[in-house]
Amino acid sequence: MRVEYRVAGQAEPISHFTDAVRAGELLFVSGIVPVDANRELVGGDDVVAQARQVFANMGEVLAAAGCSFADVVKVTIFLTDVDDRPLVNPVRQEVFGKTRPASTLVEVPALVITGAKIEVEAVALVPS
Amino acid sequence: MPSRPVFAHSADAVRAGGLLFVAGILPADASGELVGGGDVVAQAERVFADLGDVLGAGGCSFADVAKVSVFLTDADDRAAINPVRQRVFETARPASTLVEVSALAVPGAKIEVDAIAVLP
């Protein structure tokens, strides 16, 4: 079973991909950047504000496929400055609550959106 | 499937339940030599050709891919390789993450792609 999700309100994908794809019981969420529906950067140079936008977008993508943050099994977080980790952690705590996904966090030299400091992808388990 | 270079302690792909996890593919020939020179498009052509071979060996096609991760040494190459992605995936659109990385395992390589596919 393979289902593509293109979520209303999310920016048009910048390349040949979609917002999320369900593969059996798993939902693969594309890397989410801090942009609005017009793909304009949100949050300026504030990594916390950027993280809030990323996780807000992620919540909408998850919901479109019938998932919530509680269903996320894995996140991969890409930061342009690994020292921003403690700053974004409270945002993660807010959105995940008592759920703790598996996680990988790495620093990268650049993201696709100019000025973006954070990108997050996720894998979720679709509730049966 | 044509023989594939082996760079480390890994397989080309591993099936896990209904999913096929395809290892990161670099633009290299069977000897591990760079293919495509300094041309990221030629490199991408090789990477996606090899991805097609590995998917095929696992009983999948591009239409079955649920997720790709694209690693570029220059994020600005994204636009240049997108036509290659469009051509191989056609109407299928996988989930995707694309990030820049400082270096890849083959000297001169500008792109690496891994994938997760759903077994039909």
gemmi code that builds the backbone of each chain (N, CA, C; Angstrom):
import gemmi

chains = {
    "A": [
        ("MET", (0.830, -1.201, 0.000), (0.000, 0.000, 0.000), (0.866, 1.254, 0.000)),
        ("ARG", (0.627, 2.104, -0.970), (1.404, 3.351, -1.084), (0.442, 4.480, -1.419)),
        ("VAL", (0.396, 5.503, -0.558), (-0.518, 6.636, -0.757), (0.271, 7.934, -0.621)),
        ("GLU", (0.149, 8.786, -1.619), (0.828, 10.095, -1.565), (-0.097, 11.132, -0.938)),
        ("TYR", (0.469, 11.980, -0.093), (-0.296, 13.080, 0.501), (0.283, 14.415, 0.066)),
        ("ARG", (-0.567, 15.221, -0.520), (-0.207, 16.609, -0.839), (-1.166, 17.456, -0.006)),
        ("VAL", (-0.634, 18.184, 0.974), (-1.444, 18.769, 2.028), (-1.760, 20.230, 1.714)),
        ("ALA", (-3.050, 20.582, 1.720), (-3.478, 21.964, 1.486), (-2.851, 22.882, 2.528)),
        ("GLY", (-2.373, 24.042, 2.082), (-1.765, 24.994, 3.005), (-0.264, 24.847, 3.114)),
        ("GLN", (0.275, 23.730, 2.617), (1.728, 23.557, 2.597), (2.276, 24.088, 1.274)),
        ("ALA", (3.462, 24.646, 1.336), (4.068, 25.207, 0.127), (4.193, 24.142, -0.959)),
        ("GLU", (4.081, 24.597, -2.184), (4.273, 23.691, -3.325), (5.677, 23.090, -3.222)),
        ("PRO", (5.794, 21.760, -3.348), (7.127, 21.154, -3.251), (8.097, 21.781, -4.251)),
        ("ILE", (9.302, 22.030, -3.777), (10.306, 22.752, -4.552), (10.954, 21.854, -5.596)),
        ("SER", (10.817, 20.555, -5.434), (11.332, 19.588, -6.406), (10.263, 18.527, -6.624)),
        ("HIS", (10.686, 17.437, -7.280), (9.714, 16.408, -7.643), (9.456, 15.479, -6.461)),
        ("PHE", (8.652, 15.960, -5.516), (8.292, 15.139, -4.360), (6.959, 15.620, -3.812)),
        ("THR", (6.469, 14.929, -2.788), (5.224, 15.333, -2.145), (5.430, 15.429, -0.635)),
        ("ASP", (4.395, 15.889, 0.084), (4.569, 16.185, 1.507), (4.806, 14.940, 2.356)),
        ("ALA", (4.128, 13.864, 2.004), (4.284, 12.629, 2.769), (3.797, 11.465, 1.927)),
        ("VAL", (4.332, 10.305, 2.235), (3.875, 9.092, 1.559), (3.649, 8.022, 2.610)),
        ("ARG", (2.458, 7.424, 2.556), (2.194, 6.287, 3.427), (2.649, 5.011, 2.732)),
        ("ALA", (3.398, 4.204, 3.475), (3.883, 2.923, 2.978), (3.457, 1.877, 3.983)),
        ("GLY", (2.395, 1.205, 3.683), (1.862, 0.254, 4.656), (1.411, 0.997, 5.891)),
        ("GLU", (1.944, 0.586, 7.044), (1.530, 1.213, 8.306), (2.358, 2.441, 8.644)),
        ("LEU", (3.359, 2.725, 7.833), (4.250, 3.846, 8.132), (3.964, 5.050, 7.248)),
        ("LEU", (4.170, 6.212, 7.830), (4.038, 7.463, 7.076), (5.412, 8.128, 7.040)),
        ("PHE", (5.893, 8.381, 5.833), (7.172, 9.065, 5.662), (6.895, 10.523, 5.332)),
        ("VAL", (7.322, 11.406, 6.227), (7.087, 12.841, 6.056), (8.364, 13.479, 5.494)),
        ("SER", (8.204, 14.189, 4.395), (9.338, 14.868, 3.766), (9.978, 15.863, 4.720)),
        ("GLY", (11.219, 16.187, 4.448), (11.899, 17.214, 5.230), (11.117, 18.516, 5.179)),
        ("ILE", (10.816, 19.050, 6.363), (9.985, 20.251, 6.467), (10.858, 21.430, 6.857)),
        ("VAL", (10.698, 22.503, 6.106), (11.478, 23.720, 6.352), (10.549, 24.818, 6.866)),
        ("PRO", (11.124, 25.859, 7.499), (10.295, 26.900, 8.119), (9.788, 27.907, 7.094)),
        ("VAL", (8.778, 27.488, 6.337), (8.206, 28.388, 5.335), (6.687, 28.396, 5.459)),
        ("ASP", (6.095, 29.450, 4.885), (4.638, 29.520, 4.824), (4.150, 28.899, 3.511)),
        ("ALA", (2.853, 29.046, 3.255), (2.261, 28.412, 2.080), (2.866, 28.934, 0.775)),
        ("ASN", (3.450, 30.134, 0.824), (4.085, 30.714, -0.368), (5.593, 30.445, -0.407)),
        ("ARG", (6.033, 29.571, 0.457), (7.433, 29.193, 0.579), (8.321, 30.366, 0.980)),
        ("GLU", (7.739, 31.306, 1.719), (8.532, 32.403, 2.285), (9.016, 31.972, 3.664)),
        ("LEU", (10.262, 32.294, 3.956), (10.846, 31.954, 5.252), (10.019, 32.571, 6.380)),
        ("VAL", (9.765, 31.769, 7.417), (9.062, 32.256, 8.609), (10.038, 32.206, 9.783)),
        ("GLY", (10.033, 33.256, 10.585), (10.867, 33.232, 11.780), (12.140, 34.044, 11.664)),
        ("GLY", (12.364, 34.640, 10.489), (13.568, 35.452, 10.312), (14.810, 34.644, 10.628)),
        ("ASP", (15.676, 35.210, 11.480), (16.885, 34.466, 11.832), (16.778, 33.847, 13.220)),
        ("ASP", (15.536, 33.721, 13.702), (15.289, 33.157, 15.033), (15.007, 31.658, 14.907)),
        ("VAL", (15.950, 30.851, 15.345), (15.810, 29.408, 15.153), (14.616, 28.846, 15.923)),
        ("VAL", (14.262, 29.474, 17.038), (13.111, 28.987, 17.808), (11.819, 29.239, 17.027)),
        ("ALA", (11.683, 30.449, 16.486), (10.505, 30.750, 15.674), (10.468, 29.852, 14.432)),
        ("GLN", (11.621, 29.612, 13.861), (11.687, 28.705, 12.706), (11.229, 27.296, 13.097)),
        ("ALA", (11.698, 26.841, 14.252), (11.324, 25.495, 14.707), (9.819, 25.395, 14.940)),
        ("ARG", (9.234, 26.461, 15.485), (7.775, 26.448, 15.707), (7.035, 26.289, 14.373)),
        ("GLN", (7.518, 26.997, 13.347), (6.870, 26.884, 12.040), (7.049, 25.478, 11.456)),
        ("VAL", (8.246, 24.928, 11.601), (8.501, 23.577, 11.091), (7.544, 22.579, 11.739)),
        ("PHE", (7.430, 22.649, 13.076), (6.591, 21.658, 13.755), (5.098, 21.943, 13.529)),
        ("ALA", (4.730, 23.214, 13.320), (3.340, 23.510, 12.953), (3.025, 22.882, 11.598)),
        ("ASN", (3.942, 23.062, 10.648), (3.747, 22.433, 9.335), (3.673, 20.913, 9.464)),
        ("MET", (4.570, 20.371, 10.282), (4.595, 18.918, 10.441), (3.284, 18.411, 11.030)),
        ("GLY", (2.735, 19.143, 11.998), (1.462, 18.741, 12.587), (0.357, 18.658, 11.541)),
        ("GLU", (0.371, 19.594, 10.599), (-0.654, 19.575, 9.548), (-0.456, 18.402, 8.599)),
        ("VAL", (0.798, 18.113, 8.275), (1.066, 16.991, 7.365), (0.689, 15.671, 8.040)),
        ("LEU", (1.077, 15.540, 9.314), (0.718, 14.324, 10.052), (-0.800, 14.148, 10.098)),
        ("ALA", (-1.493, 15.251, 10.414), (-2.954, 15.167, 10.556), (-3.623, 14.770, 9.244)),
        ("ALA", (-3.063, 15.264, 8.136), (-3.662, 14.947, 6.833), (-3.653, 13.446, 6.560)),
        ("ALA", (-2.709, 12.769, 7.187), (-2.607, 11.321, 6.987), (-3.157, 10.547, 8.182)),
        ("GLY", (-3.859, 11.252, 9.072), (-4.491, 10.578, 10.204), (-3.562, 10.322, 11.369)),
        ("CYS", (-2.456, 11.048, 11.413), (-1.478, 10.847, 12.485), (-1.379, 12.101, 13.352)),
        ("SER", (-0.742, 11.938, 14.514), (-0.425, 13.070, 15.376), (1.027, 12.906, 15.834)),
        ("PHE", (1.501, 13.875, 16.590), (2.881, 13.784, 17.083), (3.096, 12.531, 17.937)),
        ("ALA", (2.029, 12.077, 18.583), (2.152, 10.884, 19.421), (2.455, 9.627, 18.601)),
        ("ASP", (2.223, 9.702, 17.289), (2.456, 8.541, 16.420), (3.841, 8.541, 15.777)),
        ("VAL", (4.615, 9.597, 16.014), (5.928, 9.706, 15.357), (6.909, 8.732, 16.015)),
        ("VAL", (7.574, 7.938, 15.190), (8.552, 6.982, 15.726), (9.979, 7.467, 15.546)),
        ("LYS", (10.203, 8.364, 14.567), (11.573, 8.801, 14.292), (11.560, 10.197, 13.700)),
        ("VAL", (12.425, 11.032, 14.185), (12.648, 12.324, 13.523), (14.131, 12.439, 13.184)),
        ("THR", (14.401, 13.137, 12.121), (15.773, 13.518, 11.792), (15.796, 15.029, 11.687)),
        ("ILE", (16.668, 15.631, 12.485), (16.727, 17.093, 12.580), (18.050, 17.565, 11.993)),
        ("PHE", (17.945, 18.468, 11.040), (19.119, 19.053, 10.403), (19.196, 20.511, 10.828)),
        ("LEU", (20.296, 20.878, 11.458), (20.518, 22.258, 11.887), (21.741, 22.814, 11.159)),
        ("THR", (21.694, 24.093, 10.836), (22.895, 24.697, 10.243), (23.904, 25.069, 11.331)),
        ("ASP", (23.461, 25.035, 12.582), (24.375, 25.265, 13.711), (23.977, 24.317, 14.829)),
        ("VAL", (24.806, 23.327, 15.067), (24.443, 22.287, 16.033), (24.260, 22.871, 17.438)),
        ("ASP", (24.846, 24.023, 17.687), (24.677, 24.670, 18.988), (23.258, 25.191, 19.203)),
        ("ASP", (22.437, 25.182, 18.160), (21.032, 25.589, 18.320), (20.177, 24.488, 18.961)),
        ("ARG", (20.758, 23.319, 19.153), (19.989, 22.191, 19.697), (19.252, 22.528, 20.984)),
        ("PRO", (19.918, 23.124, 22.001), (19.184, 23.414, 23.243), (18.044, 24.412, 23.042)),
        ("LEU", (18.167, 25.264, 22.017), (17.122, 26.256, 21.768), (15.861, 25.614, 21.192)),
        ("VAL", (16.033, 24.621, 20.341), (14.844, 24.022, 19.706), (14.241, 22.920, 20.573)),
        ("ASN", (15.004, 22.475, 21.574), (14.489, 21.358, 22.366), (13.167, 21.666, 23.082)),
        ("PRO", (12.997, 22.866, 23.647), (11.697, 23.164, 24.282), (10.524, 23.084, 23.300)),
        ("VAL", (10.780, 23.442, 22.039), (9.714, 23.326, 21.038), (9.368, 21.853, 20.818)),
        ("ARG", (10.392, 21.030, 20.778), (10.153, 19.583, 20.636), (9.342, 19.069, 21.823)),
        ("GLN", (9.708, 19.515, 23.022), (8.978, 19.063, 24.220), (7.519, 19.492, 24.156)),
        ("GLU", (7.296, 20.726, 23.690), (5.919, 21.228, 23.570), (5.072, 20.356, 22.660)),
        ("VAL", (5.618, 20.050, 21.475), (4.781, 19.368, 20.481), (4.679, 17.872, 20.759)),
        ("PHE", (5.728, 17.273, 21.296), (5.674, 15.826, 21.506), (5.103, 15.448, 22.868)),
        ("GLY", (5.091, 16.399, 23.806), (4.553, 16.074, 25.117), (5.299, 14.916, 25.739)),
        ("LYS", (4.560, 13.894, 26.176), (5.239, 12.778, 26.831), (5.758, 11.742, 25.836)),
        ("THR", (5.415, 11.928, 24.552), (5.935, 11.019, 23.524), (7.394, 11.349, 23.236)),
        ("ARG", (8.212, 10.308, 23.137), (9.612, 10.524, 22.784), (9.957, 9.684, 21.560)),
        ("PRO", (10.098, 10.339, 20.417), (10.469, 9.578, 19.218), (11.958, 9.243, 19.226)),
        ("ALA", (12.325, 8.237, 18.448), (13.747, 8.079, 18.136), (14.170, 9.300, 17.336)),
        ("SER", (15.447, 9.655, 17.415), (15.858, 10.918, 16.811), (17.321, 10.896, 16.410)),
        ("THR", (17.586, 11.555, 15.302), (18.964, 11.850, 14.906), (19.034, 13.340, 14.659)),
        ("LEU", (20.066, 13.982, 15.164), (20.260, 15.415, 14.941), (21.683, 15.635, 14.442)),
        ("VAL", (21.784, 16.314, 13.294), (23.118, 16.602, 12.753), (23.179, 18.041, 12.251)),
        ("GLU", (24.395, 18.540, 12.164), (24.602, 19.858, 11.550), (24.888, 19.662, 10.065)),
        ("VAL", (24.335, 20.559, 9.266), (24.608, 20.548, 7.823), (25.080, 21.940, 7.415)),
        ("PRO", (25.874, 22.005, 6.342), (26.390, 23.322, 5.927), (25.312, 24.232, 5.359)),
        ("ALA", (24.277, 23.645, 4.765), (23.252, 24.493, 4.160), (21.968, 23.714, 3.955)),
        ("LEU", (20.865, 24.448, 4.000), (19.549, 23.900, 3.666), (19.082, 24.567, 2.372)),
        ("VAL", (17.988, 24.032, 1.832), (17.578, 24.492, 0.498), (16.983, 25.899, 0.531)),
        ("ILE", (16.312, 26.230, 1.624), (15.693, 27.552, 1.723), (16.708, 28.527, 2.323)),
        ("THR", (16.967, 29.593, 1.612), (17.934, 30.575, 2.095), (17.492, 31.132, 3.448)),
        ("GLY", (18.377, 31.093, 4.413), (18.077, 31.612, 5.741), (17.515, 30.569, 6.688)),
        ("ALA", (17.117, 29.412, 6.162), (16.572, 28.366, 7.036), (17.698, 27.796, 7.893)),
        ("LYS", (17.393, 27.629, 9.184), (18.370, 27.081, 10.120), (18.000, 25.680, 10.575)),
        ("ILE", (16.798, 25.232, 10.211), (16.333, 23.921, 10.675), (15.456, 23.264, 9.617)),
        ("GLU", (15.640, 21.961, 9.487), (14.761, 21.132, 8.668), (14.533, 19.847, 9.449)),
        ("VAL", (13.309, 19.339, 9.418), (12.981, 18.135, 10.180), (12.169, 17.191, 9.306)),
        ("GLU", (12.572, 15.932, 9.265), (11.769, 14.899, 8.610), (11.306, 13.918, 9.676)),
        ("ALA", (10.308, 13.110, 9.342), (9.746, 12.205, 10.343), (9.211, 10.935, 9.708)),
        ("VAL", (9.157, 9.910, 10.538), (8.458, 8.672, 10.191), (7.439, 8.425, 11.297)),
        ("ALA", (6.199, 8.175, 10.908), (5.139, 7.945, 11.892), (4.471, 6.602, 11.638)),
        ("LEU", (3.868, 6.091, 12.705), (3.098, 4.855, 12.612), (1.633, 5.247, 12.503)),
        ("VAL", (0.998, 4.884, 11.391), (-0.393, 5.272, 11.187), (-1.267, 4.465, 12.142)),
        ("PRO", (-2.079, 5.150, 12.970), (-2.932, 4.413, 13.912), (-3.900, 3.503, 13.164)),
        ("SER", (-4.099, 2.319, 13.675), (-4.996, 1.387, 12.984), (-6.432, 1.629, 13.402)),
    ],
    "B": [
        ("MET", (21.273, -7.673, -12.103), (21.754, -6.325, -11.791), (23.268, -6.265, -12.033)),
        ("PRO", (23.763, -5.193, -12.663), (25.216, -5.037, -12.828), (25.885, -5.009, -11.465)),
        ("SER", (27.148, -5.443, -11.433), (27.820, -5.459, -10.136), (27.959, -4.033, -9.613)),
        ("ARG", (27.828, -3.926, -8.314), (27.818, -2.618, -7.681), (29.062, -2.467, -6.816)),
        ("PRO", (29.575, -1.262, -6.734), (30.746, -1.069, -5.869), (30.380, -1.268, -4.400)),
        ("VAL", (31.339, -1.747, -3.640), (31.122, -1.904, -2.199), (32.092, -0.981, -1.483)),
        ("PHE", (31.550, -0.018, -0.752), (32.389, 0.969, -0.088), (32.603, 0.671, 1.386)),
        ("ALA", (31.712, -0.112, 1.939), (31.788, -0.312, 3.382), (31.010, -1.578, 3.722)),
        ("HIS", (30.807, -1.783, 4.985), (30.124, -2.989, 5.450), (28.624, -2.817, 5.287)),
        ("SER", (28.169, -2.863, 4.052), (26.749, -2.652, 3.795), (26.307, -3.460, 2.592)),
        ("ALA", (24.987, -3.613, 2.478), (24.384, -4.255, 1.304), (23.764, -3.172, 0.430)),
        ("ASP", (23.445, -3.512, -0.810), (22.786, -2.547, -1.698), (21.390, -2.202, -1.187)),
        ("ALA", (20.736, -3.178, -0.629), (19.378, -2.953, -0.126), (19.024, -4.067, 0.845)),
        ("VAL", (18.116, -3.766, 1.734), (17.637, -4.765, 2.685), (16.119, -4.696, 2.724)),
        ("ARG", (15.500, -5.855, 2.579), (14.045, -5.918, 2.724), (13.697, -6.131, 4.186)),
        ("ALA", (12.730, -5.342, 4.666), (12.271, -5.472, 6.047), (10.749, -5.449, 6.005)),
        ("GLY", (10.152, -6.628, 6.171), (8.698, -6.687, 6.048), (8.290, -6.250, 4.659)),
        ("GLY", (7.407, -5.289, 4.584), (6.920, -4.834, 3.289), (7.719, -3.694, 2.689)),
        ("LEU", (8.846, -3.382, 3.325), (9.641, -2.249, 2.837), (11.006, -2.702, 2.328)),
        ("LEU", (11.538, -1.936, 1.375), (12.891, -2.154, 0.880), (13.713, -0.909, 1.194)),
        ("PHE", (14.760, -1.087, 1.990), (15.658, 0.025, 2.330), (16.859, -0.038, 1.403)),
        ("VAL", (17.014, 0.991, 0.582), (18.109, 1.040, -0.387), (19.233, 1.907, 0.185)),
        ("ALA", (20.419, 1.332, 0.229), (21.583, 2.050, 0.757), (21.886, 3.279, -0.103)),
        ("GLY", (22.563, 4.224, 0.479), (22.953, 5.431, -0.245), (23.759, 5.073, -1.490)),
        ("ILE", (23.341, 5.634, -2.622), (23.985, 5.325, -3.907), (24.809, 6.522, -4.364)),
        ("LEU", (26.056, 6.233, -4.667), (26.989, 7.260, -5.139), (27.214, 7.095, -6.642)),
        ("PRO", (27.639, 8.152, -7.316), (27.898, 8.064, -8.753), (29.228, 7.385, -9.023)),
        ("ALA", (29.216, 6.069, -8.976), (30.458, 5.319, -9.136), (30.200, 4.066, -9.960)),
        ("ASP", (31.254, 3.604, -10.636), (31.123, 2.366, -11.401), (31.416, 1.180, -10.489)),
        ("ALA", (31.438, -0.016, -11.098), (31.595, -1.237, -10.296), (32.927, -1.259, -9.550)),
        ("SER", (33.909, -0.500, -10.057), (35.213, -0.444, -9.382), (35.257, 0.620, -8.298)),
        ("GLY", (34.150, 1.360, -8.166), (34.122, 2.426, -7.175), (34.679, 3.734, -7.698)),
        ("GLU", (34.937, 3.787, -9.018), (35.478, 5.014, -9.606), (34.347, 5.981, -9.908)),
        ("LEU", (34.609, 7.254, -9.673), (33.622, 8.300, -9.947), (33.148, 8.256, -11.397)),
        ("VAL", (31.842, 8.433, -11.562), (31.239, 8.540, -12.890), (30.633, 9.931, -13.013)),
        ("GLY", (30.815, 10.560, -14.169), (30.177, 11.854, -14.409), (31.095, 13.036, -14.232)),
        ("GLY", (32.342, 12.762, -13.849), (33.310, 13.852, -13.685), (32.776, 14.917, -12.751)),
        ("GLY", (32.906, 16.156, -13.160), (32.445, 17.252, -12.307), (31.033, 17.694, -12.608)),
        ("ASP", (30.313, 16.888, -13.402), (28.974, 17.273, -13.858), (27.910, 16.635, -12.953)),
        ("VAL", (27.255, 17.458, -12.142), (26.303, 16.899, -11.178), (25.120, 16.233, -11.873)),
        ("VAL", (24.770, 16.701, -13.049), (23.649, 16.069, -13.767), (24.045, 14.668, -14.226)),
        ("ALA", (25.248, 14.556, -14.805), (25.728, 13.231, -15.225), (25.858, 12.315, -14.008)),
        ("GLN", (26.309, 12.853, -12.907), (26.399, 12.053, -11.676), (25.012, 11.585, -11.235)),
        ("ALA", (24.046, 12.495, -11.298), (22.681, 12.143, -10.886), (22.087, 11.086, -11.806)),
        ("GLU", (22.400, 11.202, -13.107), (21.906, 10.187, -14.055), (22.403, 8.802, -13.637)),
        ("ARG", (23.672, 8.719, -13.261), (24.238, 7.434, -12.868), (23.606, 6.935, -11.563)),
        ("VAL", (23.455, 7.846, -10.614), (22.883, 7.466, -9.318), (21.470, 6.902, -9.506)),
        ("PHE", (20.648, 7.600, -10.275), (19.267, 7.141, -10.416), (19.169, 5.891, -11.310)),
        ("ALA", (20.107, 5.744, -12.263), (20.140, 4.494, -13.044), (20.451, 3.322, -12.113)),
        ("ASP", (21.438, 3.522, -11.246), (21.785, 2.458, -10.305), (20.651, 2.216, -9.301)),
        ("LEU", (19.999, 3.293, -8.877), (18.849, 3.126, -7.975), (17.781, 2.266, -8.642)),
        ("GLY", (17.551, 2.526, -9.930), (16.576, 1.708, -10.661), (16.966, 0.239, -10.673)),
        ("ASP", (18.278, -0.022, -10.854), (18.753, -1.413, -10.855), (18.541, -2.075, -9.497)),
        ("VAL", (18.876, -1.334, -8.437), (18.746, -1.911, -7.093), (17.269, -2.140, -6.752)),
        ("LEU", (16.435, -1.163, -7.088), (14.995, -1.348, -6.868), (14.503, -2.569, -7.623)),
        ("GLY", (14.939, -2.693, -8.870), (14.503, -3.826, -9.691), (14.919, -5.152, -9.079)),
        ("ALA", (16.149, -5.195, -8.559), (16.635, -6.423, -7.924), (15.791, -6.771, -6.699)),
        ("GLY", (15.225, -5.747, -6.064), (14.384, -5.974, -4.889), (12.910, -6.128, -5.241)),
        ("GLY", (12.615, -6.205, -6.530), (11.229, -6.408, -6.952), (10.410, -5.131, -6.953)),
        ("CYS", (11.086, -3.979, -6.942), (10.387, -2.691, -6.903), (10.731, -1.855, -8.138)),
        ("SER", (10.003, -0.780, -8.304), (10.310, 0.195, -9.346), (10.250, 1.588, -8.721)),
        ("PHE", (10.561, 2.599, -9.509), (10.504, 3.970, -8.987), (9.101, 4.320, -8.474)),
        ("ALA", (8.088, 3.735, -9.069), (6.713, 4.026, -8.656), (6.427, 3.545, -7.238)),
        ("ASP", (7.283, 2.657, -6.731), (7.074, 2.110, -5.384), (7.836, 2.873, -4.302)),
        ("VAL", (8.636, 3.847, -4.689), (9.469, 4.550, -3.713), (8.600, 5.458, -2.845)),
        ("ALA", (8.742, 5.300, -1.524), (7.975, 6.128, -0.590), (8.784, 7.333, -0.142)),
        ("LYS", (10.104, 7.182, -0.051), (10.938, 8.251, 0.516), (12.312, 8.225, -0.124)),
        ("VAL", (12.819, 9.385, -0.454), (14.214, 9.506, -0.855), (14.890, 10.535, 0.042)),
        ("SER", (16.174, 10.325, 0.271), (17.013, 11.366, 0.885), (18.079, 11.702, -0.132)),
        ("VAL", (18.205, 12.987, -0.417), (19.173, 13.454, -1.412), (20.218, 14.289, -0.690)),
        ("PHE", (21.454, 13.881, -0.814), (22.573, 14.586, -0.181), (23.414, 15.221, -1.284)),
        ("LEU", (23.547, 16.531, -1.224), (24.322, 17.267, -2.227), (25.474, 17.986, -1.537)),
        ("THR", (26.606, 18.076, -2.214), (27.707, 18.861, -1.644), (27.493, 20.348, -1.898)),
        ("ASP", (26.533, 20.673, -2.770), (26.147, 22.065, -3.006), (24.633, 22.106, -3.180)),
        ("ALA", (23.948, 22.672, -2.174), (22.477, 22.676, -2.206), (21.945, 23.391, -3.450)),
        ("ASP", (22.761, 24.272, -4.024), (22.312, 24.987, -5.214), (22.219, 24.080, -6.447)),
        ("ASP", (22.732, 22.861, -6.353), (22.596, 21.912, -7.463), (21.201, 21.286, -7.526)),
        ("ARG", (20.373, 21.596, -6.519), (19.040, 21.000, -6.477), (18.278, 21.183, -7.790)),
        ("ALA", (18.287, 22.405, -8.305), (17.522, 22.686, -9.520), (18.060, 21.893, -10.708)),
        ("ALA", (19.368, 21.716, -10.752), (19.981, 21.034, -11.897), (19.591, 19.558, -11.959)),
        ("ILE", (19.422, 18.933, -10.807), (19.125, 17.497, -10.812), (17.636, 17.198, -10.814)),
        ("ASN", (16.811, 18.220, -10.584), (15.375, 17.948, -10.501), (14.814, 17.326, -11.781)),
        ("PRO", (15.261, 17.750, -12.970), (14.743, 17.099, -14.181), (15.036, 15.597, -14.229)),
        ("VAL", (16.155, 15.190, -13.655), (16.457, 13.754, -13.617), (15.448, 13.048, -12.717)),
        ("ARG", (15.155, 13.672, -11.591), (14.158, 13.092, -10.671), (12.797, 12.995, -11.361)),
        ("GLN", (12.416, 14.057, -12.058), (11.115, 14.046, -12.744), (11.054, 12.921, -13.769)),
        ("ARG", (12.158, 12.732, -14.483), (12.142, 11.741, -15.557), (12.012, 10.324, -14.996)),
        ("VAL", (12.751, 10.030, -13.910), (12.712, 8.644, -13.427), (11.441, 8.364, -12.627)),
        ("PHE", (10.959, 9.339, -11.897), (9.771, 9.081, -11.065), (8.475, 9.288, -11.839)),
        ("GLU", (8.528, 10.022, -12.939), (7.342, 10.296, -13.747), (6.233, 10.853, -12.857)),
        ("THR", (5.087, 10.174, -12.820), (3.967, 10.737, -12.059), (4.055, 10.437, -10.564)),
        ("ALA", (4.920, 9.512, -10.182), (5.060, 9.199, -8.747), (5.857, 10.302, -8.055)),
        ("ARG", (5.395, 10.690, -6.877), (6.134, 11.680, -6.086), (6.403, 11.106, -4.706)),
        ("PRO", (7.653, 10.758, -4.440), (7.982, 10.251, -3.112), (8.063, 11.379, -2.093)),
        ("ALA", (8.009, 11.043, -0.815), (8.451, 11.982, 0.222), (9.951, 12.173, 0.032)),
        ("SER", (10.471, 13.318, 0.452), (11.866, 13.625, 0.152), (12.464, 14.573, 1.171)),
        ("THR", (13.720, 14.348, 1.469), (14.505, 15.317, 2.222), (15.762, 15.582, 1.423)),
        ("LEU", (16.124, 16.857, 1.282), (17.353, 17.206, 0.560), (18.158, 18.150, 1.427)),
        ("VAL", (19.390, 17.771, 1.695), (20.264, 18.642, 2.477), (21.643, 18.693, 1.847)),
        ("GLU", (22.352, 19.740, 2.187), (23.750, 19.826, 1.778), (24.609, 19.133, 2.824)),
        ("VAL", (25.665, 18.479, 2.352), (26.638, 17.848, 3.243), (28.026, 18.324, 2.833)),
        ("SER", (28.973, 18.224, 3.754), (30.299, 18.780, 3.473), (31.129, 17.857, 2.592)),
        ("ALA", (30.854, 16.567, 2.619), (31.628, 15.643, 1.788), (30.900, 14.317, 1.661)),
        ("LEU", (31.172, 13.608, 0.577), (30.632, 12.265, 0.361), (31.806, 11.284, 0.287)),
        ("ALA", (31.460, 9.988, 0.266), (32.505, 8.969, 0.448), (33.387, 8.773, -0.784)),
        ("VAL", (32.895, 9.132, -1.970), (33.716, 9.029, -3.176), (34.250, 10.419, -3.519)),
        ("PRO", (35.572, 10.565, -3.607), (36.118, 11.884, -3.939), (35.521, 12.417, -5.249)),
        ("GLY", (35.055, 13.653, -5.215), (34.475, 14.252, -6.412), (32.977, 14.067, -6.527)),
        ("ALA", (32.418, 13.148, -5.750), (30.970, 12.932, -5.817), (30.244, 14.147, -5.268)),
        ("LYS", (29.201, 14.566, -5.997), (28.416, 15.729, -5.601), (27.035, 15.340, -5.125)),
        ("ILE", (26.680, 14.067, -5.280), (25.324, 13.626, -4.934), (25.342, 12.194, -4.426)),
        ("GLU", (24.495, 11.953, -3.427), (24.220, 10.597, -2.955), (22.729, 10.537, -2.673)),
        ("VAL", (22.118, 9.408, -2.986), (20.673, 9.257, -2.795), (20.393, 7.918, -2.144)),
        ("ASP", (19.585, 7.922, -1.080), (19.079, 6.655, -0.563), (17.562, 6.651, -0.672)),
        ("ALA", (16.956, 5.487, -0.475), (15.515, 5.381, -0.727), (14.887, 4.291, 0.127)),
        ("ILE", (13.592, 4.454, 0.361), (12.767, 3.415, 0.987), (11.593, 3.170, 0.050)),
        ("ALA", (11.392, 1.922, -0.303), (10.312, 1.584, -1.231), (9.346, 0.595, -0.588)),
        ("VAL", (8.137, 0.593, -1.101), (7.117, -0.359, -0.664), (7.117, -1.525, -1.640)),
        ("LEU", (7.242, -2.728, -1.136), (7.178, -3.877, -2.038), (5.767, -4.003, -2.595)),
        ("PRO", (5.655, -4.112, -3.913), (4.319, -4.198, -4.512), (3.595, -5.462, -4.039)),
    ],
}
model = gemmi.Model(1)
for chain_id, residues in chains.items():
    chain = gemmi.Chain(chain_id)
    for i, (resn, *xyz) in enumerate(residues, 1):
        res = gemmi.Residue()
        res.name, res.seqid = resn, gemmi.SeqId(i, " ")
        for name, pos in zip(("N", "CA", "C"), xyz):
            atom = gemmi.Atom()
            atom.name, atom.element = name, gemmi.Element(name[0])
            atom.pos, atom.b_iso = gemmi.Position(*pos), 0.0
            res.add_atom(atom)
        chain.add_residue(res)
    model.add_chain(chain)
structure = gemmi.Structure()
structure.add_model(model)
structure.setup_entities()
